């Protein structure tokens, strides 16, 4: 390669700033772990584009792998081949129980009453995000939620409380990054529950991919005040690049999504859109749910043609 690392990095940044760039470059000294120009250029460019260090390292390693695999450096195409990120091929023998790749509207709800209400309204996927340190209260709420969705066709995921979910016979469990190490993933798998895992960028996506979950949630796509995120809002451009890389998984987009943003989120290729405030704060949540689900189904039908 005759081009300098700086010139290669500038070519990458120029080609991709409009899609994946964020106005928050990492200007701290970059740690480099390989000497190849493609790796160093991609690491420099990714940090200039606003990727945090862990994610910039993933991008740089993927660019290096692709360059070695193809025999040429390509600044104009963002890497999205699973093999270049070290992802194992699908199907996988030790994967969690599968769920549909198109989970549709995914309502994240504060209690069992809301779960039952949205399940009766036809929302196809619901999550009970019940916050309590009282184990007995948690178990009661999970039991009620499981009963509430019975006969509706709704798939119920329980946030965090995996033991209560197993005892109640829920469809699945959703865990954040901070909960992965403390949960008994083997117990969840052996009981046949589906597992959804949160991610907020490349490093976390690669981490959860190795656990072979039923779906991967990606966000936050837009600003949200509901939870402190590990990264800044990623935007629809990055969401689309993540979706291409993780295309063999069921994917859920989450974070700050409202009706006006729904079309561009669906255009990313995800099979599901998670919503919190747009439902629970709505004057007519059933009507909102029906409208959103219709838009999601229409988008999926258009892709299938």
C-alpha positions as CSV (number, residue, x, y, z in Angstrom):
1,X,0.0,0.0,0.0
2,X,1.5,3.3,-1.1
3,X,-1.1,5.7,0.5
4,X,-0.3,7.0,4.0
5,X,-2.4,6.0,7.0
6,X,-3.6,9.6,7.4
7,X,-4.8,9.7,3.8
8,X,-6.5,6.4,4.1
9,X,-8.2,7.4,7.3
10,X,-9.4,10.7,5.7
11,X,-10.8,8.7,2.7
12,X,-12.8,6.5,5.1
13,X,-14.1,9.4,7.1
14,X,-15.1,11.4,4.1
15,X,-16.9,8.4,2.5
16,X,-18.9,7.5,5.6
17,X,-19.4,10.7,7.7
18,X,-22.9,11.4,6.4
19,X,-24.1,7.9,7.4
20,X,-22.3,6.8,10.5
21,X,-20.5,9.9,11.7
22,X,-21.4,11.6,15.0
23,X,-20.1,15.1,15.9
24,X,-18.2,13.8,19.0
25,X,-14.8,12.6,17.8
26,X,-12.5,10.8,20.3
27,X,-9.5,13.0,20.4
28,X,-7.6,11.0,23.1
29,X,-4.4,9.2,22.0
30,X,-5.4,6.0,20.1
31,X,-4.0,2.7,21.3
32,X,-2.9,0.6,18.3
33,X,-2.5,-3.2,18.5
34,X,-1.5,-3.9,14.9
35,X,0.9,-2.3,12.4
36,X,-1.1,-2.8,9.2
37,X,-2.1,0.4,7.4
38,X,-5.7,-0.7,6.9
39,X,-6.1,-1.3,10.7
40,X,-4.5,1.9,11.7
41,X,-6.4,4.0,9.1
42,X,-9.8,2.5,10.1
43,X,-9.1,2.9,13.8
44,X,-8.2,6.6,13.2
45,X,-11.2,7.1,11.0
46,X,-13.7,5.4,13.4
47,X,-12.6,7.5,16.3
48,X,-12.9,10.7,14.2
49,X,-16.4,9.5,13.2
50,X,-17.4,9.4,16.9
51,X,-17.1,5.7,17.7
52,X,-16.1,5.0,21.3
53,X,-12.7,3.2,21.7
54,X,-14.2,-0.3,22.0
55,X,-16.3,0.1,18.9
56,X,-13.5,1.7,16.9
57,X,-11.3,-1.3,17.7
58,X,-14.0,-3.6,16.3
59,X,-14.2,-1.6,13.1
60,X,-10.5,-1.5,12.7
61,X,-10.1,-5.2,13.1
62,X,-12.9,-5.8,10.6
63,X,-11.3,-3.5,8.1
64,X,-8.0,-5.3,8.6
65,X,-9.6,-8.7,8.2
66,X,-11.5,-7.7,5.0
67,X,-8.4,-6.2,3.5
68,X,-6.4,-9.4,4.1
69,X,-9.3,-11.5,2.9
70,X,-9.9,-9.6,-0.4
71,X,-6.3,-8.4,-1.0
72,X,-7.3,-4.8,-1.4
73,X,-8.1,-1.8,0.8
74,X,-11.6,-0.3,0.1
75,X,-12.3,3.0,1.8
76,X,-15.7,3.5,0.2
77,X,-17.5,0.4,1.6
78,X,-18.2,0.0,5.3
79,X,-17.4,-3.5,6.4
80,X,-20.5,-5.6,7.1
81,X,-19.6,-9.2,6.4
82,X,-20.0,-11.3,9.5
83,X,-16.8,-13.2,8.8
84,X,-14.7,-10.0,9.0
85,X,-16.0,-9.4,12.5
86,X,-15.3,-13.0,13.6
87,X,-18.9,-14.0,13.8
88,X,-19.7,-17.7,13.6
89,X,-22.0,-18.9,10.7
90,X,-25.7,-19.6,11.3
91,X,-27.4,-21.9,12.2
92,X,-25.7,-22.6,15.5
93,X,-26.1,-25.7,17.5
94,X,-26.0,-24.1,21.0
95,X,-28.4,-21.2,20.2
96,X,-31.3,-20.2,22.4
97,X,-34.8,-21.1,21.3
98,X,-35.7,-19.1,18.2
99,X,-38.3,-16.4,17.9
100,X,-39.6,-14.8,14.7
101,X,-37.2,-12.5,13.0
102,X,-40.1,-10.1,12.5
103,X,-41.3,-9.6,16.1
104,X,-43.3,-6.6,15.0
105,X,-44.3,-3.9,17.4
106,X,-42.6,-4.5,20.7
107,X,-44.2,-2.8,23.7
108,X,-42.1,-2.3,26.8
109,X,-44.5,-1.9,29.7
110,X,-44.3,-1.1,33.4
111,X,-46.7,-3.7,34.9
112,X,-48.9,-6.7,34.2
113,X,-52.0,-4.5,33.7
114,X,-50.4,-2.8,30.8
115,X,-49.1,-6.1,29.5
116,X,-52.6,-7.5,29.4
117,X,-54.1,-4.3,27.9
118,X,-51.6,-4.2,25.0
119,X,-51.8,-8.0,24.4
120,X,-55.6,-7.7,24.1
121,X,-55.0,-4.8,21.7
122,X,-53.1,-7.1,19.4
123,X,-49.6,-6.1,20.1
124,X,-47.5,-9.1,19.0
125,X,-44.6,-8.7,21.4
126,X,-44.7,-7.3,24.9
127,X,-42.1,-6.9,27.7
128,X,-42.8,-6.6,31.4
129,X,-40.3,-4.2,32.8
130,X,-41.4,-4.2,36.4
131,X,-39.1,-2.6,38.9
132,X,-39.1,-3.9,42.4
133,X,-36.7,-5.3,45.0
134,X,-39.5,-7.4,46.5
135,X,-39.0,-10.9,45.1
136,X,-42.6,-11.9,46.1
137,X,-44.1,-8.9,44.4
138,X,-42.0,-9.6,41.3
139,X,-43.2,-13.2,41.1
140,X,-46.8,-12.1,41.5
141,X,-46.5,-9.5,38.7
142,X,-44.8,-12.0,36.4
143,X,-47.4,-14.6,37.1
144,X,-50.2,-12.2,36.4
145,X,-48.5,-11.0,33.1
146,X,-48.1,-14.6,31.9
147,X,-51.8,-15.2,32.6
148,X,-52.7,-11.9,30.9
149,X,-51.2,-12.9,27.6
150,X,-52.6,-16.4,27.5
151,X,-54.8,-16.9,24.5
152,X,-53.9,-13.5,22.9
153,X,-51.0,-14.7,20.7
154,X,-48.7,-12.1,22.3
155,X,-45.1,-13.1,23.1
156,X,-44.1,-12.1,26.6
157,X,-40.5,-11.3,27.6
158,X,-39.7,-10.5,31.2
159,X,-37.0,-7.9,31.8
160,X,-34.3,-8.8,34.2
161,X,-36.3,-11.2,36.5
162,X,-35.2,-14.4,34.8
163,X,-35.9,-16.7,37.7
164,X,-39.5,-15.5,38.0
165,X,-39.9,-15.8,34.3
166,X,-38.8,-19.5,34.4
167,X,-41.1,-20.3,37.2
168,X,-44.1,-18.6,35.5
169,X,-43.4,-20.1,32.1
170,X,-42.9,-16.9,30.2
171,X,-42.1,-16.9,26.5
172,X,-38.7,-15.3,27.1
173,X,-36.4,-13.1,29.1
174,X,-34.7,-9.8,28.2
175,X,-31.4,-8.9,29.8
176,X,-29.2,-5.8,29.6
177,X,-25.5,-5.9,29.3
178,X,-25.1,-5.4,33.0
179,X,-27.2,-8.5,33.8
180,X,-25.5,-11.0,31.5
181,X,-22.8,-12.1,34.0
182,X,-25.2,-12.5,36.9
183,X,-28.0,-14.4,35.2
184,X,-27.9,-18.2,34.7
185,X,-28.0,-18.4,31.0
186,X,-27.8,-22.1,31.0
187,X,-30.9,-22.4,33.1
188,X,-32.8,-20.0,30.7
189,X,-31.7,-22.0,27.7
190,X,-32.5,-25.4,29.2
191,X,-36.0,-24.3,30.2
192,X,-36.6,-23.4,26.6
193,X,-37.1,-19.6,27.2
194,X,-36.1,-17.2,24.5
195,X,-33.4,-14.7,25.3
196,X,-33.2,-11.1,24.2
197,X,-30.1,-9.1,24.9
198,X,-29.4,-5.4,24.7
199,X,-26.5,-3.8,22.7
200,X,-25.3,-0.3,22.2
201,X,-22.6,-0.6,19.6
202,X,-20.1,-3.0,17.9
203,X,-18.3,-4.3,21.0
204,X,-21.5,-5.1,22.8
205,X,-23.1,-6.6,19.6
206,X,-20.1,-8.9,19.2
207,X,-20.3,-9.9,22.9
208,X,-24.0,-10.9,22.8
209,X,-23.6,-12.6,19.4
210,X,-21.3,-15.1,21.0
211,X,-24.1,-16.0,23.5
212,X,-26.4,-16.9,20.6
213,X,-29.5,-15.1,21.8
214,X,-33.0,-15.3,20.3
215,X,-32.8,-11.6,19.4
216,X,-30.6,-8.6,19.7
217,X,-31.9,-5.2,20.7
218,X,-29.9,-2.3,19.2
219,X,-30.0,1.3,20.5
220,X,-30.5,3.8,21.6
221,X,-31.3,5.0,18.1
222,X,-32.4,8.5,19.2
223,X,-32.1,10.5,22.4
224,X,-34.1,9.0,25.3
225,X,-34.4,9.9,29.0
226,X,-35.7,6.5,30.1
227,X,-32.3,5.0,30.8
228,X,-28.6,6.0,30.9
229,X,-27.0,4.5,27.8
230,X,-23.5,3.2,27.4
231,X,-23.2,5.2,24.2
232,X,-24.7,8.4,22.8
233,X,-27.7,7.9,20.4
234,X,-26.4,5.9,17.4
235,X,-28.8,7.3,14.7
236,X,-30.5,5.5,11.9
237,X,-27.4,5.3,9.7
238,X,-25.5,3.3,12.2
239,X,-28.6,1.2,12.9
240,X,-28.7,0.2,9.3
241,X,-25.0,-0.8,9.3
242,X,-25.5,-2.8,12.5
243,X,-28.6,-4.5,11.0
244,X,-26.6,-5.5,7.9
245,X,-23.9,-7.1,10.0
246,X,-26.3,-8.9,12.4
247,X,-28.8,-9.9,9.6
248,X,-28.9,-13.5,10.7
249,X,-30.4,-12.5,14.0
250,X,-33.9,-11.3,14.9
251,X,-33.3,-7.6,15.6
252,X,-35.1,-5.0,17.7
253,X,-34.5,-1.2,17.4
254,X,-35.1,0.8,20.6
255,X,-34.6,4.3,22.0
256,X,-36.5,7.5,21.3
257,X,-38.5,6.1,18.4
258,X,-41.7,8.0,17.7
259,X,-44.2,7.9,14.8
260,X,-42.3,10.4,12.6
261,X,-39.1,8.3,12.9
262,X,-40.7,4.9,12.4
263,X,-40.3,4.7,8.6
264,X,-36.5,5.4,8.7
265,X,-36.1,2.9,11.5
266,X,-37.9,0.2,9.5
267,X,-35.8,1.1,6.4
268,X,-32.8,-0.1,8.4
269,X,-33.8,-3.7,8.0
270,X,-34.8,-4.5,11.7
271,X,-37.7,-6.8,12.2
272,X,-39.1,-5.1,15.3
273,X,-39.4,-1.7,16.9
274,X,-39.6,-1.3,20.6
275,X,-41.7,1.5,22.1
276,X,-42.2,2.7,25.6
277,X,-43.4,6.2,26.0
278,X,-45.3,6.5,22.8
279,X,-47.8,3.9,24.1
280,X,-48.0,4.4,27.9
281,X,-48.2,8.2,27.5
282,X,-50.8,8.1,24.7
283,X,-54.4,9.2,25.3
284,X,-55.5,6.3,23.1
285,X,-52.8,3.6,23.4
286,X,-54.8,0.9,21.6
287,X,-55.2,3.2,18.6
288,X,-51.5,4.1,18.6
289,X,-50.6,0.4,18.8
290,X,-52.8,-0.5,15.9
291,X,-51.4,2.3,13.7
292,X,-47.8,1.4,14.4
293,X,-48.4,-2.3,13.9
294,X,-50.0,-1.6,10.5
295,X,-47.0,0.5,9.4
296,X,-44.6,-2.2,10.5
297,X,-46.6,-4.9,8.7
298,X,-46.8,-2.8,5.5
299,X,-43.0,-2.3,5.6
300,X,-42.3,-6.0,6.0
301,X,-44.8,-6.8,3.2
302,X,-43.1,-4.4,0.9
303,X,-39.7,-6.0,1.5
304,X,-41.1,-9.4,0.8
305,X,-42.3,-8.4,-2.7
